[in-house]
C-alpha cells in the first residue's frame, strides 16, 4: 500500500472531504483555464480581423456583414447593434439627448461584452486564494489524527511519527498545486482581457463618433 493509499484509508471523513474538495477545485480550475485560453485567443484573432474589415466596408450594412463573418464570439456585434438601435418613443430614454442616448447604449453593451470576457475570473481568483489554506487545514487535521492514533497505541517513536506526519504534509503540497496554476492563469487572462477591453473601447468610441458625425446637420 502506497503512502497516499495509506493516508486515504486511515483518514476520516473530514480528511477525505478536504481531498475531494481540492480535487474538485483543481478540475474546475483546469476546465476554466483551457476554456478561457481558447476563448480569449479567438477573441483576439477576431478583433484583429473584424475591426479593420468593418472600417474598410463601403457602408454600415456591409460592415455589419463583415462583423457577422469575423466576430465568432459576438464581442463587436453587440456594440454595433447598440449604436444603431433607435429607442422607442414615449420613453425616458427617447427624451434624452441623442448623444447621451448613444453613449448609454454603447456603455451598456460594452459592459455586457466585458462580463462575458471576464466570466470565470472570480472562480480562478477564489481557487488561487483559498486552496493553500484548505490544503493546510487538511495537513493540520491529518497530523492531529495521526498523533491521536499514535498516542493511543502507547508507543511514540520518531519512526511512527514521521510516516503519518509526512503523509499529512501531502495535503499542503496538493493545495499549492491547485492554487499556483489558478493564480498564474488569472494573471495571464487578466492581461488578455484588459487588452481586449482597450480594443473594444476604441471600437465603441469610433462607432460613437461615426454615428454622431453622420446624424449631425451639415
C-alpha positions as CSV (number, residue, x, y, z in Angstrom):
1,X,0.0,0.0,0.0
2,X,1.4,3.4,-1.0
3,X,1.7,6.4,1.3
4,X,-1.3,8.1,-0.4
5,X,-3.4,5.0,-0.2
6,X,-2.5,4.5,3.5
7,X,-3.3,8.2,4.2
8,X,-6.7,7.8,2.5
9,X,-7.5,4.6,4.2
10,X,-6.6,6.0,7.6
11,X,-8.2,9.4,7.1
12,X,-11.6,10.3,8.5
13,X,-14.5,12.0,6.8
14,X,-13.0,15.5,7.1
15,X,-9.7,14.4,5.6
16,X,-11.3,12.7,2.7
17,X,-13.7,15.7,2.2
18,X,-10.7,18.1,2.0
19,X,-9.0,15.8,-0.5
20,X,-12.2,15.6,-2.7
21,X,-12.7,19.4,-2.4
22,X,-9.1,20.0,-3.6
23,X,-9.6,17.6,-6.5
24,X,-12.8,19.3,-7.5
25,X,-11.2,22.7,-7.3
26,X,-8.3,21.5,-9.4
27,X,-10.6,20.1,-12.1
28,X,-12.7,23.3,-12.1
29,X,-9.6,25.5,-12.4
30,X,-8.2,23.5,-15.3
31,X,-11.5,23.4,-17.2
32,X,-11.7,27.2,-16.9
33,X,-8.1,27.6,-17.9
34,X,-8.4,25.6,-21.1
35,X,-11.8,27.2,-21.9
36,X,-10.8,30.8,-21.3
37,X,-7.4,30.3,-23.1
38,X,-9.3,29.1,-26.2
39,X,-12.0,31.8,-25.9
40,X,-9.6,34.8,-25.4
41,X,-7.4,33.5,-28.2
42,X,-10.4,33.5,-30.6
43,X,-11.5,37.0,-29.4
44,X,-8.0,38.4,-30.0
45,X,-7.9,37.0,-33.5
46,X,-11.5,38.2,-34.2
47,X,-10.6,41.7,-33.1
48,X,-7.5,41.8,-35.3
49,X,-9.5,40.8,-38.4
50,X,-13.0,42.2,-37.8
51,X,-12.3,45.8,-36.8
52,X,-10.2,46.6,-40.0
53,X,-12.8,44.7,-42.1
54,X,-15.6,46.8,-40.7
55,X,-14.0,50.1,-41.3
56,X,-12.9,49.0,-44.8
57,X,-16.6,48.3,-45.7
58,X,-18.3,50.9,-48.0
59,X,-21.4,51.1,-45.8
60,X,-22.7,50.3,-42.3
61,X,-24.7,47.4,-43.6
62,X,-21.7,46.0,-45.4
63,X,-19.7,46.5,-42.2
64,X,-22.3,44.6,-40.3
65,X,-22.0,41.7,-42.7
66,X,-18.2,41.8,-42.2
67,X,-18.6,41.6,-38.5
68,X,-21.0,38.7,-38.8
69,X,-18.3,36.8,-40.6
70,X,-15.4,37.5,-38.3
71,X,-17.0,38.1,-34.9
72,X,-17.3,34.5,-33.8
73,X,-17.7,35.3,-30.0
74,X,-20.1,38.2,-30.6
75,X,-18.0,40.9,-28.8
76,X,-18.2,43.5,-31.5
77,X,-21.7,42.9,-33.0
78,X,-23.5,44.0,-29.7
79,X,-21.7,47.3,-29.9
80,X,-22.8,48.0,-33.5
81,X,-26.3,46.9,-32.7
82,X,-26.4,49.2,-29.7
83,X,-25.1,52.1,-31.8
84,X,-27.8,51.6,-34.5
85,X,-30.7,51.0,-32.1
86,X,-33.4,53.6,-32.1
87,X,-35.2,53.9,-28.6
88,X,-38.9,53.5,-28.7
89,X,-40.9,56.7,-28.5
90,X,-42.6,57.8,-25.3
91,X,-39.8,56.5,-23.0
92,X,-37.4,58.4,-20.9
93,X,-34.6,57.2,-23.0
94,X,-36.1,58.7,-26.1
95,X,-36.5,62.1,-24.4
96,X,-32.8,62.3,-23.7
97,X,-30.2,64.0,-25.9
98,X,-29.3,61.8,-28.9
99,X,-25.6,61.8,-28.0
100,X,-26.3,60.8,-24.4
101,X,-28.6,58.0,-25.6
102,X,-25.9,56.7,-27.8
103,X,-23.3,56.9,-25.1
104,X,-25.5,55.0,-22.6
105,X,-26.4,52.2,-25.1
106,X,-22.7,51.7,-26.1
107,X,-21.7,51.7,-22.4
108,X,-24.3,49.1,-21.5
109,X,-23.3,46.9,-24.5
110,X,-19.7,47.2,-23.6
111,X,-20.3,46.2,-20.0
112,X,-22.2,43.1,-21.2
113,X,-19.3,42.1,-23.5
114,X,-16.7,42.6,-20.8
115,X,-18.8,40.5,-18.4
116,X,-18.7,37.8,-21.0
117,X,-14.9,38.0,-21.3
118,X,-14.3,38.2,-17.5
119,X,-16.5,35.1,-16.8
120,X,-14.5,32.6,-14.8
121,X,-12.0,35.1,-13.4
122,X,-13.7,35.1,-10.0
123,X,-13.5,31.3,-9.8
124,X,-9.8,31.3,-10.6
125,X,-9.1,34.0,-8.0
126,X,-11.1,32.2,-5.4
127,X,-9.3,28.9,-6.0
128,X,-6.0,30.6,-6.0
129,X,-6.6,32.3,-2.7
130,X,-8.3,29.5,-0.8
131,X,-6.7,26.3,-2.0
132,X,-3.4,26.7,0.0
133,X,-5.4,27.2,3.2
134,X,-7.7,24.3,2.5
135,X,-4.6,22.1,2.0
136,X,-3.0,23.4,5.2
137,X,-6.2,22.6,7.1
138,X,-6.1,19.1,5.7
139,X,-2.5,18.8,6.9
140,X,-3.2,20.0,10.4
141,X,-6.2,17.8,10.7
142,X,-4.2,14.8,9.4
143,X,-1.4,15.4,11.8
144,X,-3.8,15.8,14.7
145,X,-5.5,12.4,13.9
146,X,-2.1,10.7,13.4
147,X,-0.8,11.9,16.8
148,X,-4.0,10.8,18.4
149,X,-3.6,7.3,16.9
150,X,0.0,7.1,17.9
151,X,-0.7,8.2,21.4
152,X,-3.5,5.7,21.8
153,X,-1.1,3.0,20.7
154,X,1.1,3.8,23.7
155,X,4.5,3.8,22.0
156,X,5.7,7.0,20.4
157,X,8.9,6.8,18.3
158,X,10.3,9.1,15.6
159,X,9.6,6.4,13.0
160,X,5.9,6.1,13.9
161,X,5.5,9.9,13.9
162,X,7.5,10.7,10.7
163,X,5.3,8.5,8.5
164,X,1.9,9.8,9.3
165,X,3.1,13.4,9.5
166,X,4.9,13.2,6.2
167,X,1.7,11.8,4.6
168,X,-0.3,14.6,6.0
169,X,2.0,17.2,4.5
170,X,0.9,16.0,1.1
171,X,-2.3,18.0,1.6
172,X,-0.3,21.2,1.8
173,X,1.5,20.3,-1.4
174,X,-1.8,19.5,-3.0
175,X,-3.2,22.8,-2.0
176,X,-0.3,24.7,-3.6
177,X,-0.5,22.5,-6.7
178,X,-4.1,23.6,-7.1
179,X,-3.5,27.3,-6.3
180,X,-0.4,28.0,-8.4
181,X,-1.9,27.3,-11.9
182,X,-5.1,29.2,-11.0
183,X,-3.2,32.3,-9.9
184,X,-0.9,32.2,-12.9
185,X,-3.9,31.8,-15.3
186,X,-5.8,34.6,-13.5
187,X,-2.9,37.0,-14.1
188,X,-2.4,36.0,-17.7
189,X,-6.1,36.1,-18.6
190,X,-6.5,39.5,-16.8
191,X,-3.8,40.9,-19.1
192,X,-5.5,39.5,-22.2
193,X,-9.0,40.7,-21.1
194,X,-7.5,44.2,-20.5
195,X,-6.0,44.2,-24.0
196,X,-9.3,43.2,-25.5
197,X,-11.2,45.8,-23.4
198,X,-8.9,48.5,-24.8
199,X,-9.7,47.4,-28.4
200,X,-13.4,47.2,-27.6
201,X,-13.5,50.7,-26.0
202,X,-11.7,52.1,-29.0
203,X,-14.2,50.5,-31.4
204,X,-17.1,51.8,-29.3
205,X,-15.6,55.3,-29.3
206,X,-15.1,55.3,-33.1
207,X,-18.6,54.0,-33.6
208,X,-20.0,56.8,-31.5
209,X,-18.0,59.4,-33.4
210,X,-19.2,58.0,-36.7
211,X,-22.9,58.0,-35.7
212,X,-22.7,61.5,-34.2
213,X,-21.0,62.8,-37.4
214,X,-23.5,61.2,-39.7
215,X,-26.5,62.4,-37.7
216,X,-25.3,66.0,-37.3
217,X,-26.7,68.5,-39.7
218,X,-24.2,69.7,-42.3
